[in-house]
Amino acid sequence: MKTLLRIDSSPRKSTSISRQLADVLQSKLEAEVSYTTKNRDTYYDQLIHLGNEDSVTAYFTPENEQTATQKEAIKASNILATEFAEADTYLFAVPMYNFSVSAGLKTYIDLISRAGISFQYTENGPQGLLKNKKAYVIITTGGTKLGTEVDHVTGYMTTFLNFLGITDIEFINSDLIMTNAEEILEGAKTKIQNLSL
């Protein structure tokens, strides 16, 4: 059975639009493709926090040369990066905060972007290792129009996923929610239900 990895990144819980839309898409994916779903919450998961200097040095030290302190410092990153690499499909719920992704999501991205796990360095530069995978990215905004010069979420998520080798990306946009939340939310749910998987 395939694995769906869902990544939530809103500090809101019950009132989060991105989480509500992710629930709809997750249900559709599980019903139509029979996924086993794993969940990561970039604001409330205990594993998702940056380490210290030991973790930075450990990333660039061969495993057999790492000290016990270094191994402990990157333990969480190893778990998250391996889990991410092993998933077949990704569901990102991404609210825009100050024109970009939230701090929790940026931290998560830093932790799972690991040389030797999700990408590798080659003589031609970095090369993604996560090819032939699918990502769904739900983007919500309060008052910012996606696709404009101040949308730093769409480009960032595209660059990040492409860097890891993931090029099959389906964006589900739900922007300008503060203008008419109920209508926009229902419109986004309809878009999700009409997606061809």
Residue pairs with C-beta under 8 A, 6 or more apart in sequence:
1 34
1 35
1 36
2 33
2 34
2 35
2 36
2 88
2 89
3 35
3 36
3 37
3 38
3 86
3 87
3 88
3 89
4 26
4 29
4 30
4 33
4 35
4 36
4 37
4 38
4 87
4 88
4 89
4 90
4 91
5 37
5 38
5 39
5 40
5 83
5 84
5 87
5 89
5 90
5 91
6 22
6 26
6 37
6 38
6 39
6 40
6 90
6 91
6 93
7 40
7 41
7 42
7 90
7 91
7 92
7 93
7 105
7 108
8 16
8 18
8 19
8 22
8 39
8 40
8 41
8 42
8 43
8 93
9 18
9 42
9 43
9 92
9 93
9 94
9 95
9 101
9 102
9 104
9 105
9 108
10 16
10 18
10 19
10 43
10 93
10 95
10 102
11 43
11 102
11 104
12 19
12 95
13 19
16 93
16 95
17 95
17 140
17 174
17 177
17 181
17 185
18 93
18 94
18 95
18 138
18 139
18 140
18 174
19 93
20 185
21 93
21 138
21 140
21 172
21 174
21 185
21 188
21 189
21 192
22 91
22 93
22 138
24 189
24 192
24 193
25 91
25 136
25 138
25 172
25 192
25 195
26 37
26 91
28 192
28 193
28 195
28 197
29 35
29 89
29 91
29 136
29 197
30 37
32 197
33 89
33 197
35 88
35 89
38 83
38 87
40 48
40 80
40 83
40 108
41 48
42 48
42 102
42 104
42 105
42 107
42 108
43 102
43 104
47 76
47 79
47 80
48 76
48 80
48 104
48 107
48 108
48 111
49 76
49 107
50 107
50 110
50 111
51 73
51 74
51 76
51 77
52 73
54 67
54 69
54 70
54 72
54 73
55 70
55 73
55 74
55 77
57 70
58 66
58 70
58 71
58 73
58 74
59 74
59 77
59 114
59 115
61 70
63 71
76 111
77 111
77 112
77 114
78 114
78 117
80 108
80 111
80 112
81 111
81 112
81 113
81 114
81 117
81 118
82 117
84 90
84 112
84 118
84 130
85 112
85 117
85 118
85 129
85 130
87 133
88 133
88 134
89 133
89 134
89 135
89 136
90 133
90 134
90 135
90 136
90 161
90 166
91 135
91 136
91 138
92 105
92 135
92 136
92 137
92 138
92 157
93 138
93 140
94 101
94 102
94 105
94 137
94 138
94 139
94 140
94 153
94 157
95 102
95 139
95 140
95 141
96 139
96 140
96 141
96 142
96 144
96 151
96 153
96 175
97 103
99 144
99 150
99 151
99 152
99 153
100 106
100 152
100 153
100 156
101 109
101 153
101 156
101 157
109 160
112 118
113 119
113 160
113 163
113 164
115 121
115 126
117 129
118 128
118 129
118 130
118 164
118 165
119 126
119 127
119 128
119 129
119 130
119 163
119 164
119 165
120 126
120 127
120 129
121 127
126 163
127 165
128 162
128 163
128 164
128 165
128 166
129 164
129 165
130 164
130 165
130 166
131 165
131 166
131 167
132 168
133 165
133 166
133 168
134 166
134 168
134 169
134 170
135 161
135 166
135 168
135 169
135 170
136 169
136 170
136 172
137 157
137 161
137 169
137 170
137 171
137 172
138 172
138 174
138 188
139 146
139 153
139 154
139 157
139 171
139 172
139 173
139 174
139 175
140 174
140 175
140 177
141 153
141 174
141 175
141 176
141 177
142 176
142 177
142 178
143 176
143 178
143 179
144 150
144 151
144 175
144 176
145 151
145 175
145 176
146 153
146 154
146 173
146 175
147 154
154 171
157 169
158 169
161 167
161 169
170 195
172 188
172 191
172 192
172 195
173 188
174 184
174 185
174 187
174 188
175 184
176 184
177 184
177 185
